[in-house]
């Protein structure tokens, strides 16, 4: 009995010593970090504010992955003294609120400071805009801002350069940021955006642009007039944002057409199981006799169960979620919209190119995004 009591006493002492330690399992003492304020709130117009930080070790602060596009941090400080972080929250151009975080790291200590931003107030909807039943308008660019002669860069961002291996399709254009050396390839005038592919010396300049906002599910549409000429390859499509990998991350091609097969417009999806690399991509198309001479409305309705592709309100392809996993349905994360005019490449140049078609113009009347009410 005495042996049992001694054993029990030793066990209690061991537990007491273990619980009283402030170190982690490796014996490293976590620094004490204080951050004020403990959260950041912003109106849709954005804000510049400061966090006050103290720590007994060196520290740093940075925006979380989910908000790197719209929250930035500028830090200053030193060991054992109070420092500051200047936080800039950009304007929210979407009609939805958003959330993110700022991470303060000191040694093994990490503190998350929540960041929230109001949605942009919904403007009165133009009565001429036809809203799909059960949806509301959450984002739009009508390209009718008379103070701008190029796309609104609070709404759009460019991808530039020749790219690696011709942007994956052996295309031969050089994408530029709106204009270069006086050559304008993204012109906003008379209520439309003109993406213009132009021959400049030995190069062909063109445009590839993405929405800064991304969405999961919705009704996405654009009113487009397609360019003429063998070698042109216009597209209105979607990729995951942030982009991870292709084809596993998925791709939604709302509209594509190649100039050597005029007026045949296609809608396609790519994923791990079905994609252009293995020749099993899923899609279908329509012949639109005036696709290159008149405007038509190209749309995709994307839900958790299906993606429906339409031209002028008529469905011509539907891809259904078979519920078997991400290989066939990676379409459950945020995607952004893309507009581009490629030149040549595996598909656009499959029957050669005709440089006499340049400059070639891809004209966009509007782009709109609707989501469920």
C-alpha positions as semicolon CSV with decimal commas, in nm:
position;residue;x (nm);y (nm);z (nm)
1;X;0,000;0,000;0,000
2;X;0,285;0,240;0,085
3;X;0,447;0,164;-0,252
4;X;0,121;0,241;-0,430
5;X;0,088;0,576;-0,248
6;X;0,445;0,673;-0,338
7;X;0,386;0,581;-0,701
8;X;0,067;0,785;-0,708
9;X;0,244;1,084;-0,554
10;X;0,521;1,071;-0,815
11;X;0,263;1,051;-1,094
12;X;0,078;1,357;-0,961
13;X;0,404;1,552;-0,938
14;X;0,494;1,458;-1,295
15;X;0,157;1,577;-1,423
16;X;0,188;1,900;-1,225
17;X;0,530;1,980;-1,372
18;X;0,413;1,903;-1,727
19;X;0,103;2,121;-1,701
20;X;0,292;2,412;-1,548
21;X;0,533;2,448;-1,844
22;X;0,475;2,738;-2,088
23;X;0,695;2,584;-2,355
24;X;0,576;2,385;-2,655
25;X;0,679;2,021;-2,708
26;X;1,017;2,126;-2,846
27;X;1,093;2,350;-2,549
28;X;1,064;2,671;-2,754
29;X;0,893;2,955;-2,568
30;X;0,617;3,121;-2,769
31;X;0,658;3,500;-2,788
32;X;0,393;3,731;-2,649
33;X;0,227;3,926;-2,930
34;X;-0,038;4,197;-2,899
35;X;-0,225;4,342;-3,199
36;X;-0,470;4,634;-3,198
37;X;-0,725;4,663;-3,336
38;X;-0,822;4,296;-3,342
39;X;-1,016;4,323;-3,669
40;X;-1,035;4,543;-3,978
41;X;-1,363;4,654;-4,135
42;X;-1,391;4,847;-4,463
43;X;-1,664;5,007;-4,665
44;X;-1,694;4,905;-5,030
45;X;-1,483;5,210;-5,120
46;X;-1,184;5,061;-4,937
47;X;-0,971;5,190;-4,651
48;X;-0,615;5,255;-4,540
49;X;-0,565;5,189;-4,170
50;X;-0,295;5,085;-3,925
51;X;-0,242;4,797;-3,685
52;X;-0,030;4,847;-3,373
53;X;0,187;4,546;-3,289
54;X;0,413;4,463;-2,996
55;X;0,618;4,148;-2,952
56;X;0,925;4,042;-2,761
57;X;1,062;3,882;-3,077
58;X;1,087;3,988;-3,442
59;X;0,757;3,978;-3,625
60;X;0,606;4,013;-3,970
61;X;0,256;4,060;-4,110
62;X;0,102;3,962;-4,443
63;X;-0,239;3,915;-4,606
64;X;-0,390;3,567;-4,625
65;X;-0,414;3,375;-4,951
66;X;-0,788;3,443;-4,987
67;X;-0,745;3,822;-4,996
68;X;-0,403;3,889;-5,151
69;X;-0,572;4,055;-5,449
70;X;-0,746;4,318;-5,238
71;X;-0,557;4,349;-4,906
72;X;-0,193;4,458;-4,877
73;X;0,034;4,513;-4,577
74;X;0,330;4,744;-4,527
75;X;0,516;4,668;-4,205
76;X;0,763;4,848;-3,980
77;X;0,891;4,758;-3,634
78;X;1,176;4,609;-3,430
79;X;1,239;4,363;-3,149
80;X;1,077;4,450;-2,818
81;X;0,917;4,772;-2,941
82;X;0,582;4,866;-3,085
83;X;0,559;4,869;-3,462
84;X;0,285;4,933;-3,716
85;X;0,132;4,767;-4,018
86;X;-0,028;4,989;-4,278
87;X;-0,321;4,793;-4,420
88;X;-0,471;4,889;-4,756
89;X;-0,808;4,740;-4,853
90;X;-0,891;4,807;-5,217
91;X;-1,234;4,914;-5,338
92;X;-1,487;4,634;-5,376
93;X;-1,637;4,645;-5,726
94;X;-1,862;4,346;-5,664
95;X;-2,212;4,348;-5,519
96;X;-2,108;4,090;-5,261
97;X;-1,928;4,138;-4,932
98;X;-1,596;3,962;-4,883
99;X;-1,377;3,837;-4,601
100;X;-1,008;3,769;-4,552
101;X;-0,739;3,787;-4,289
102;X;-0,407;3,947;-4,196
103;X;-0,160;3,707;-4,039
104;X;0,086;3,836;-3,778
105;X;0,373;3,594;-3,720
106;X;0,635;3,608;-3,446
107;X;0,840;3,298;-3,376
108;X;0,597;3,010;-3,338
109;X;0,305;3,245;-3,266
110;X;0,056;3,324;-3,541
111;X;-0,235;3,562;-3,491
112;X;-0,517;3,603;-3,744
113;X;-0,679;3,946;-3,776
114;X;-1,013;3,916;-3,963
115;X;-1,074;4,158;-4,252
116;X;-1,427;4,222;-4,377
117;X;-1,552;4,452;-4,651
118;X;-1,900;4,564;-4,746
119;X;-2,048;4,487;-5,085
120;X;-2,074;4,760;-5,343
121;X;-2,431;4,892;-5,324
122;X;-2,648;4,763;-5,601
123;X;-2,711;5,033;-5,859
124;X;-3,057;5,065;-6,008
125;X;-3,081;4,797;-6,274
126;X;-3,128;4,920;-6,628
127;X;-3,481;4,812;-6,727
128;X;-3,339;4,698;-7,061
129;X;-3,123;4,435;-6,887
130;X;-3,297;4,099;-6,896
131;X;-3,228;3,921;-6,567
132;X;-3,260;3,541;-6,564
133;X;-3,542;3,420;-6,343
134;X;-3,432;3,365;-5,984
135;X;-3,110;3,565;-6,028
136;X;-2,984;3,914;-5,950
137;X;-2,718;4,122;-6,125
138;X;-2,395;4,122;-5,919
139;X;-2,129;4,247;-6,165
140;X;-2,123;4,415;-6,503
141;X;-1,915;4,611;-6,748
142;X;-2,114;4,785;-7,018
143;X;-1,804;4,958;-7,164
144;X;-1,995;5,286;-7,178
145;X;-1,783;5,500;-6,944
146;X;-1,702;5,794;-7,169
147;X;-1,413;5,899;-6,945
148;X;-1,223;5,581;-7,032
149;X;-1,072;5,484;-7,366
150;X;-0,940;5,151;-7,239
151;X;-1,091;4,885;-7,008
152;X;-1,152;4,983;-6,647
153;X;-0,853;4,837;-6,462
154;X;-1,047;4,827;-6,135
155;X;-1,256;4,559;-6,305
156;X;-1,002;4,389;-6,533
157;X;-0,638;4,281;-6,525
158;X;-0,417;4,180;-6,818
159;X;-0,207;3,872;-6,878
160;X;0,093;3,969;-7,088
161;X;0,381;3,824;-7,284
162;X;0,440;3,551;-7,535
163;X;0,388;3,292;-7,262
164;X;0,548;2,953;-7,222
165;X;0,500;2,733;-7,527
166;X;0,254;2,979;-7,677
167;X;0,020;2,987;-7,374
168;X;-0,006;2,608;-7,390
169;X;-0,149;2,598;-7,742
170;X;0,150;2,708;-7,954
171;X;-0,019;3,041;-8,023
172;X;0,206;3,307;-8,173
173;X;0,058;3,635;-8,048
174;X;0,219;3,863;-7,790
175;X;-0,037;3,971;-7,530
176;X;0,010;4,331;-7,417
177;X;-0,139;4,543;-7,138
178;X;-0,387;4,745;-7,341
179;X;-0,136;4,927;-7,558
180;X;0,233;4,922;-7,639
181;X;0,454;5,171;-7,823
182;X;0,147;5,363;-7,933
183;X;-0,030;5,052;-8,064
184;X;-0,374;5,017;-7,898
185;X;-0,518;4,665;-7,880
186;X;-0,787;4,725;-7,615
187;X;-1,003;5,018;-7,723
188;X;-1,321;5,129;-7,546
189;X;-1,533;5,356;-7,764
190;X;-1,895;5,403;-7,867
191;X;-2,016;5,171;-7,594
192;X;-1,809;4,864;-7,681
193;X;-1,469;4,712;-7,616
194;X;-1,264;4,628;-7,923
195;X;-0,987;4,370;-7,879
196;X;-0,769;4,421;-8,184
197;X;-0,502;4,177;-8,302
198;X;-0,241;4,378;-8,495
199;X;0,079;4,294;-8,682
200;X;0,370;4,503;-8,550
201;X;0,701;4,421;-8,714
202;X;0,752;4,048;-8,675
203;X;0,497;4,019;-8,394
204;X;0,121;4,010;-8,356
205;X;0,000;4,210;-8,057
206;X;-0,328;4,114;-7,892
207;X;-0,512;4,108;-7,557
208;X;-0,586;3,853;-7,284
209;X;-0,776;4,002;-6,989
210;X;-0,941;3,864;-6,675
211;X;-1,199;3,994;-6,432
212;X;-1,048;4,091;-6,098
213;X;-1,354;3,942;-5,927
214;X;-1,421;3,570;-5,916
215;X;-1,738;3,371;-5,851
216;X;-1,864;3,024;-5,765
217;X;-2,185;2,948;-5,956
218;X;-2,392;3,200;-6,147
219;X;-2,518;3,303;-6,486
220;X;-2,242;3,457;-6,700
221;X;-2,309;3,628;-7,031
222;X;-2,151;3,855;-7,290
223;X;-2,276;4,010;-7,611
224;X;-2,008;3,954;-7,874
225;X;-1,927;4,006;-8,241
226;X;-1,650;3,776;-8,357
227;X;-1,349;3,865;-8,577
228;X;-1,296;3,748;-8,933
229;X;-0,992;3,582;-9,082
230;X;-0,798;3,255;-9,088
231;X;-0,579;3,251;-8,779
232;X;-0,819;3,428;-8,539
233;X;-0,926;3,246;-8,223
234;X;-1,156;3,453;-7,998
235;X;-1,275;3,319;-7,664
236;X;-1,499;3,402;-7,367
237;X;-1,416;3,155;-7,091
238;X;-1,335;3,080;-6,726
239;X;-1,047;2,940;-6,518
240;X;-1,009;2,884;-6,141
241;X;-0,894;3,189;-5,945
242;X;-0,641;3,139;-5,802
243;X;-0,522;2,909;-6,081
244;X;-0,374;2,579;-5,962
245;X;-0,324;2,331;-6,246
246;X;-0,470;2,235;-6,581
247;X;-0,677;2,035;-6,655
248;X;-0,740;1,912;-6,301
249;X;-0,854;2,256;-6,183
250;X;-1,114;2,275;-6,461
251;X;-1,189;2,509;-6,750
252;X;-1,523;2,644;-6,872
253;X;-1,523;2,765;-7,234
254;X;-1,843;2,960;-7,284
255;X;-1,762;3,059;-7,642
256;X;-1,478;2,979;-7,881
257;X;-1,453;3,004;-8,258
258;X;-1,169;2,977;-8,510
259;X;-1,148;3,191;-8,820
260;X;-1,098;2,906;-9,068
261;X;-1,436;2,763;-8,958
262;X;-1,639;3,085;-8,944
263;X;-1,963;3,109;-8,748
264;X;-1,930;2,766;-8,587
265;X;-1,924;2,855;-8,216
266;X;-1,836;2,597;-7,954
267;X;-1,887;2,555;-7,579
268;X;-1,659;2,312;-7,396
269;X;-1,550;2,195;-7,053
270;X;-1,211;2,054;-6,954
271;X;-1,131;1,857;-6,637
272;X;-0,906;1,573;-6,526
273;X;-1,116;1,304;-6,693
274;X;-1,219;1,500;-7,001
275;X;-0,979;1,746;-7,163
276;X;-0,806;1,850;-7,480
277;X;-0,485;1,667;-7,392
278;X;-0,653;1,327;-7,388
279;X;-0,898;1,416;-7,664
280;X;-1,199;1,352;-7,442
281;X;-1,314;1,710;-7,376
282;X;-1,691;1,751;-7,352
283;X;-1,868;2,010;-7,561
284;X;-2,099;2,100;-7,846
285;X;-2,162;2,391;-8,079
286;X;-2,400;2,582;-8,300
287;X;-2,377;2,739;-8,642
288;X;-2,460;3,108;-8,607
289;X;-2,471;3,249;-8,960
290;X;-2,404;3,608;-8,850
291;X;-2,159;3,547;-8,565
292;X;-1,891;3,756;-8,741
293;X;-2,118;4,034;-8,863
294;X;-2,370;4,082;-8,580
295;X;-2,373;4,070;-8,201
296;X;-2,503;3,758;-8,026
297;X;-2,537;3,672;-7,656
298;X;-2,323;3,385;-7,529
299;X;-2,393;3,256;-7,178
300;X;-2,332;2,982;-6,925
301;X;-2,548;2,895;-6,628
302;X;-2,328;2,721;-6,371
303;X;-2,483;2,550;-6,070
304;X;-2,362;2,276;-5,835
305;X;-2,544;2,021;-6,054
306;X;-2,479;2,131;-6,413
307;X;-2,330;2,386;-6,651
308;X;-2,565;2,491;-6,930
309;X;-2,431;2,679;-7,235
310;X;-2,658;2,906;-7,438
311;X;-2,653;3,124;-7,749
312;X;-2,919;3,395;-7,766
313;X;-3,105;3,221;-7,484
314;X;-3,112;2,877;-7,647
315;X;-2,921;2,594;-7,481
316;X;-2,686;2,405;-7,711
317;X;-2,481;2,204;-7,458
318;X;-2,522;2,088;-7,100
319;X;-2,263;1,919;-6,880
320;X;-2,400;1,744;-6,571
321;X;-2,225;1,674;-6,242
322;X;-2,209;1,295;-6,218
323;X;-2,119;1,319;-5,846
324;X;-1,820;1,085;-5,886
325;X;-1,553;1,331;-5,771
326;X;-1,315;1,603;-5,880
327;X;-1,187;1,418;-6,187
328;X;-1,519;1,487;-6,359
329;X;-1,639;1,784;-6,153
330;X;-1,374;2,027;-6,027
331;X;-1,628;2,306;-6,069
332;X;-1,686;2,386;-5,701
333;X;-1,434;2,668;-5,649
334;X;-1,423;3,031;-5,760
335;X;-1,352;3,106;-6,126
336;X;-1,294;3,437;-6,304
337;X;-1,399;3,540;-6,654
338;X;-1,154;3,582;-6,941
339;X;-1,165;3,752;-7,279
340;X;-0,889;3,701;-7,533
341;X;-0,811;3,697;-7,902
342;X;-0,541;3,443;-7,989
343;X;-0,361;3,421;-8,322
344;X;-0,267;3,085;-8,473
345;X;-0,188;2,793;-8,244
346;X;-0,288;2,428;-8,238
347;X;-0,651;2,502;-8,319
348;X;-0,660;2,861;-8,447
349;X;-0,377;2,789;-8,691
350;X;-0,465;2,429;-8,777
351;X;-0,537;2,528;-9,138
352;X;-0,277;2,803;-9,159
353;X;-0,302;3,176;-9,099
354;X;-0,382;3,468;-9,326
355;X;-0,196;3,780;-9,215
356;X;-0,397;3,990;-9,461
357;X;-0,684;3,952;-9,209
358;X;-0,493;4,172;-8,965
359;X;-0,586;4,389;-8,792
360;X;-0,872;4,168;-8,672
361;X;-1,129;4,298;-8,423
362;X;-1,320;4,106;-8,155
363;X;-1,599;4,337;-8,028
364;X;-1,764;4,308;-7,686
365;X;-2,080;4,504;-7,608
366;X;-2,105;4,401;-7,243
367;X;-2,015;4,136;-6,986
368;X;-2,259;4,058;-6,701
369;X;-2,267;3,824;-6,402
370;X;-2,583;3,717;-6,222
371;X;-2,613;3,502;-5,910
372;X;-2,901;3,341;-5,728
373;X;-3,109;3,570;-5,510
